[in-house]
Amino acid sequence: MSTAIYSHPDCQRHEMGEWHPESPARLQAIADQLINSHIDDLLEHREAPLAELAAIERNHSRNAIGIVRDNVPAAGDYYPIDGDTSLNAHSWKAALRAAGAAVAATDAVIAGEIANAFCAIRPPGHHARPSEPMGFCLFNNIAIAAKHALDVHGLRRVAVVDFDVHHGNGTEEALRDEPRALMVSFYQHPFYPYSEVAPDSPNRVNVPVPAHSKGDTVRQLVIDKWLPALHAFKPEMIFISAGFDAHREDDIGGMGLVEADYAWMTQQVMAVADEYAKGRIVSCLEGGYNLSALGRSVVAHVKALAEL
């Protein structure tokens, strides 16, 4: 079976101003690097559908949905949600495509149509709280997909792996009281969103690391923290919040990862998925703002997923 790439042109129509690092150019950089690396033709490309409202409501309140749906501005204008998150005329549809990609990929992987999937989507999602958008994120694509796998497909255990430089506070909040879901992550600390460090729990292993941490530090915490938790939990499907802003060339963060680190982490997650989850993985783009580093890192991640 193949690895699929889910995306849609609507995801590039959402933008928050020329100054904003979370820009449409991110998806173009990924598409260009997939072609330049000569793997684009080896992947199955699928169009992201619009998410159904019921799927979003599994994770978000009506108020959170209304903040996005009811405040879409006229063409050329912006509606500010917070200091770094805004809507333009295309944001509602882009948010539906992003969530729809994650849900459709989940359906296809569980159905056995594809081996795994990477969703090249924006806006990203892991800061979006059940009650409100925040931090460049409108809806929490990964949490929506994880709850879809649990509540629609009846999976008993799913895991979320988050390797963005920022803490996935929205995902942690969404899954905190869900015993059927395990979340493992690392994140630079102290750093946005300035979350309090929560102790590990049976369904949460989120590891703060200091700025300037490099690949050796992250690989060791994966071995010491993530893998024991994942093996103990035995997930039936794994979802990846794939942020690439911990790359050493990305000025948004202050960490020192390189492409080989993303490939290695992906391979570790795949080994767990192969053992307990029939290889089922859905990965969704989160951060990554240096365009060259982002494109190269996604290629490394996707090559690992596709075993190329």
C-alpha positions as CSV (number, residue, x, y, z in Angstrom):
1,M,0.0,0.0,0.0
2,S,1.0,3.6,-0.6
3,T,1.6,6.7,1.4
4,A,-0.9,9.4,0.6
5,I,-0.5,13.2,0.7
6,Y,-3.7,15.0,1.5
7,S,-4.0,18.7,0.6
8,H,-6.1,21.3,-1.2
9,P,-5.6,24.7,-2.8
10,D,-8.1,26.2,-0.2
11,C,-5.4,25.7,2.4
12,Q,-3.2,28.2,0.6
13,R,-5.9,30.8,0.3
14,H,-6.0,31.4,4.1
15,E,-3.4,34.0,5.1
16,M,-2.9,36.4,7.9
17,G,-0.9,39.2,6.3
18,E,2.4,39.4,4.4
19,W,4.4,39.7,7.6
20,H,3.0,36.5,9.1
21,P,5.4,33.5,9.2
22,E,2.4,31.0,8.9
23,S,2.1,31.8,5.2
24,P,0.8,30.0,2.1
25,A,4.4,29.7,0.9
26,R,4.9,26.9,3.4
27,L,2.8,24.5,1.4
28,Q,4.4,25.6,-1.8
29,A,7.8,24.9,-0.3
30,I,6.7,21.4,0.7
31,A,5.3,20.7,-2.8
32,D,8.5,22.0,-4.4
33,Q,10.8,19.8,-2.3
34,L,8.7,16.7,-2.8
35,I,9.2,17.2,-6.5
36,N,12.9,18.1,-6.2
37,S,13.5,15.0,-4.2
38,H,12.0,12.8,-6.9
39,I,9.5,11.2,-4.5
40,D,6.4,13.1,-5.5
41,D,5.4,10.5,-8.2
42,L,5.8,7.7,-5.7
43,L,3.1,9.1,-3.4
44,E,-0.6,9.0,-3.8
45,H,-2.1,12.5,-3.9
46,R,-5.6,12.9,-2.5
47,E,-7.8,16.1,-2.3
48,A,-8.8,17.1,1.2
49,P,-12.6,17.2,1.6
50,L,-14.5,19.7,3.7
51,A,-14.9,18.4,7.2
52,E,-18.5,17.8,8.4
53,L,-19.5,20.0,11.3
54,A,-20.2,16.9,13.4
55,A,-16.5,15.9,13.2
56,I,-15.4,19.3,14.5
57,E,-18.0,19.3,17.2
58,R,-16.5,16.2,18.7
59,N,-13.6,18.4,19.8
60,H,-14.8,22.0,19.8
61,S,-17.6,23.9,21.4
62,R,-20.2,25.7,19.4
63,N,-18.6,29.0,20.5
64,A,-15.2,27.9,19.2
65,I,-16.7,27.0,15.9
66,G,-18.7,30.2,15.8
67,I,-15.6,32.4,16.3
68,V,-14.3,31.1,13.0
69,R,-17.5,30.6,11.0
70,D,-19.2,33.9,12.0
71,N,-16.3,36.3,11.7
72,V,-15.0,35.7,8.2
73,P,-14.3,39.2,6.8
74,A,-14.8,40.6,3.4
75,A,-12.1,40.0,0.7
76,G,-9.0,42.0,1.5
77,D,-9.8,42.4,5.2
78,Y,-8.7,40.5,8.3
79,Y,-10.5,39.6,11.5
80,P,-8.1,39.4,14.5
81,I,-8.8,36.5,16.9
82,D,-5.6,37.1,19.0
83,G,-2.3,38.9,18.6
84,D,-1.0,36.4,16.1
85,T,-4.1,34.7,14.8
86,S,-6.4,36.2,12.2
87,L,-9.1,35.3,9.7
88,N,-9.3,36.3,6.0
89,A,-12.1,35.7,3.5
90,H,-10.9,32.1,2.9
91,S,-10.1,31.0,6.5
92,W,-13.4,29.1,7.2
93,K,-13.1,26.9,4.1
94,A,-9.3,26.4,4.7
95,A,-10.0,25.3,8.3
96,L,-12.7,22.8,7.1
97,R,-10.2,21.4,4.5
98,A,-7.5,21.0,7.1
99,A,-9.8,19.1,9.5
100,G,-11.3,17.3,6.6
101,A,-7.9,16.1,5.4
102,A,-7.2,14.6,8.8
103,V,-10.5,12.9,9.0
104,A,-10.4,11.5,5.5
105,A,-6.9,10.3,6.0
106,T,-8.0,8.5,9.1
107,D,-10.9,6.8,7.3
108,A,-8.6,5.7,4.4
109,V,-5.9,4.3,6.7
110,I,-8.4,2.4,8.8
111,A,-10.1,1.1,5.7
112,G,-6.8,-0.2,4.4
113,E,-6.9,1.9,1.3
114,I,-3.4,3.4,2.1
115,A,-0.7,2.5,4.5
116,N,-0.4,5.9,6.1
117,A,-0.8,9.6,5.2
118,F,0.8,13.0,5.6
119,C,-1.6,16.0,5.5
120,A,0.0,19.0,4.0
121,I,-2.5,21.4,5.4
122,R,-2.9,24.8,7.0
123,P,-4.0,26.4,9.2
124,P,-2.2,24.2,11.7
125,G,-4.1,22.9,14.8
126,H,-2.3,21.8,18.0
127,H,-2.7,25.1,19.9
128,A,-6.5,25.3,19.1
129,R,-8.3,24.7,22.4
130,P,-11.7,23.0,22.6
131,S,-13.1,26.4,23.6
132,E,-11.2,28.8,21.3
133,P,-8.7,29.2,18.4
134,M,-5.2,30.4,19.3
135,G,-1.6,30.5,18.2
136,F,-2.0,30.4,14.4
137,C,-4.5,27.5,14.8
138,L,-8.3,27.5,14.2
139,F,-9.4,23.9,14.7
140,N,-7.3,21.1,16.3
141,N,-6.9,18.8,13.3
142,I,-5.1,16.0,15.2
143,A,-7.5,16.0,18.1
144,I,-10.5,15.9,15.7
145,A,-9.0,13.0,13.8
146,A,-8.1,11.1,17.0
147,K,-11.7,11.4,18.4
148,H,-13.1,10.4,15.0
149,A,-11.0,7.2,15.2
150,L,-12.3,6.5,18.7
151,D,-15.9,7.5,18.4
152,V,-16.8,6.7,14.8
153,H,-14.5,3.8,14.1
154,G,-14.5,2.3,17.6
155,L,-10.8,2.1,18.1
156,R,-10.0,1.4,21.8
157,R,-6.6,3.2,22.0
158,V,-5.0,5.9,19.9
159,A,-1.7,7.8,20.5
160,V,-0.7,11.3,19.5
161,V,3.0,12.1,18.9
162,D,3.8,15.8,18.8
163,F,7.3,16.9,17.8
164,D,6.6,20.6,17.2
165,V,8.9,23.0,19.1
166,H,5.9,24.5,20.9
167,H,3.8,22.7,23.4
168,G,0.6,21.3,21.9
169,N,-1.5,22.8,24.6
170,G,-4.8,22.5,22.7
171,T,-4.2,18.8,22.1
172,E,-3.2,18.1,25.7
173,E,-6.4,19.9,26.9
174,A,-8.6,18.0,24.4
175,L,-7.2,14.6,25.4
176,R,-6.4,15.2,29.1
177,D,-9.4,13.3,30.4
178,E,-9.6,10.8,27.6
179,P,-8.2,7.4,28.9
180,R,-8.4,6.0,25.3
181,A,-5.8,8.5,24.1
182,L,-2.1,8.8,25.0
183,M,-0.1,12.0,24.1
184,V,3.7,12.1,24.0
185,S,5.7,15.1,23.0
186,F,8.7,17.3,23.6
187,Y,8.7,21.0,23.5
188,Q,11.0,23.9,24.2
189,H,10.5,25.4,27.6
190,P,10.0,28.1,28.7
191,F,8.4,29.2,25.4
192,Y,5.1,29.9,23.8
193,P,2.3,29.1,24.8
194,Y,4.0,29.3,28.3
195,S,2.1,26.3,29.6
196,E,2.7,25.1,33.1
197,V,4.7,21.8,33.1
198,A,2.3,19.1,33.9
199,P,3.6,15.9,35.5
200,D,3.5,12.7,33.5
201,S,0.3,10.7,33.8
202,P,-1.0,7.4,32.4
203,N,-2.1,9.1,29.2
204,R,0.4,12.0,29.0
205,V,4.2,12.1,28.6
206,N,5.0,15.7,27.4
207,V,8.7,16.4,28.0
208,P,10.0,20.0,28.3
209,V,13.5,20.7,27.0
210,P,15.6,23.8,27.2
211,A,16.5,26.0,24.2
212,H,19.5,24.9,22.2
213,S,18.7,21.2,22.7
214,K,19.9,19.2,19.7
215,G,19.1,15.8,18.2
216,D,21.0,13.7,20.7
217,T,18.8,15.1,23.5
218,V,15.6,14.5,21.7
219,R,16.6,11.0,20.6
220,Q,17.4,10.1,24.2
221,L,14.1,11.3,25.5
222,V,12.3,9.4,22.8
223,I,14.1,6.2,23.9
224,D,13.7,6.9,27.7
225,K,10.2,8.5,27.8
226,W,8.2,8.1,24.6
227,L,8.8,4.5,23.6
228,P,8.2,2.9,27.0
229,A,4.9,4.8,27.2
230,L,3.8,3.9,23.7
231,H,4.7,0.2,24.2
232,A,2.8,0.1,27.5
233,F,-0.2,1.8,25.9
234,K,-0.3,-0.4,22.7
235,P,-2.1,2.1,20.5
236,E,-4.3,0.8,17.7
237,M,-3.5,3.9,15.6
238,I,-1.0,6.8,15.9
239,F,-1.4,10.4,14.9
240,I,1.5,12.7,14.5
241,S,1.5,16.5,15.0
242,A,4.4,17.1,12.6
243,G,5.9,20.5,13.4
244,F,9.3,21.2,12.0
245,D,10.1,24.4,13.8
246,A,12.6,22.7,16.2
247,H,15.0,22.6,13.1
248,R,18.2,24.4,13.7
249,E,17.6,26.8,10.8
250,D,14.1,27.9,12.1
251,D,14.3,31.2,13.9
252,I,10.8,30.8,15.4
253,G,12.3,28.3,17.9
254,G,15.6,27.8,19.5
255,M,16.4,24.1,19.1
256,G,18.9,22.3,16.9
257,L,17.2,19.4,15.1
258,V,18.1,18.4,11.5
259,E,16.3,16.3,8.9
260,A,17.9,13.1,10.1
261,D,16.3,13.6,13.5
262,Y,12.8,13.8,12.0
263,A,13.4,10.7,9.9
264,W,14.7,8.8,13.0
265,M,11.7,9.9,15.1
266,T,9.3,8.8,12.3
267,Q,11.0,5.4,12.1
268,Q,10.6,4.9,15.8
269,V,6.9,5.7,15.7
270,M,6.5,3.5,12.7
271,A,8.0,0.6,14.5
272,V,5.5,1.0,17.3
273,A,2.6,1.3,14.8
274,D,3.8,-1.8,13.0
275,E,3.8,-3.8,16.3
276,Y,0.4,-2.7,17.7
277,A,-1.5,-0.7,15.1
278,K,-1.2,-2.5,11.8
279,G,1.1,0.3,10.7
280,R,-1.7,2.9,10.9
281,I,-0.4,6.5,11.0
282,V,-1.9,9.8,10.1
283,S,0.5,12.8,10.2
284,C,-0.6,16.4,10.0
285,L,1.6,19.5,9.4
286,E,1.9,21.9,12.4
287,G,4.8,24.4,12.5
288,G,7.9,25.0,10.5
289,Y,8.6,28.5,9.2
290,N,12.0,28.4,7.5
291,L,10.8,27.4,4.1
292,S,13.9,25.5,3.0
293,A,14.3,23.6,6.3
294,L,10.5,22.9,6.3
295,G,10.5,21.4,2.8
296,R,13.6,19.3,3.5
297,S,12.3,18.1,6.8
298,V,8.9,17.1,5.4
299,V,10.7,15.1,2.7
300,A,12.7,13.3,5.3
301,H,9.5,12.6,7.3
302,V,7.5,11.4,4.2
303,K,10.4,9.3,2.9
304,A,10.4,7.5,6.3
305,L,6.6,7.0,6.2
306,A,6.8,5.7,2.6
307,E,10.0,3.6,3.4
308,L,11.8,5.2,0.4
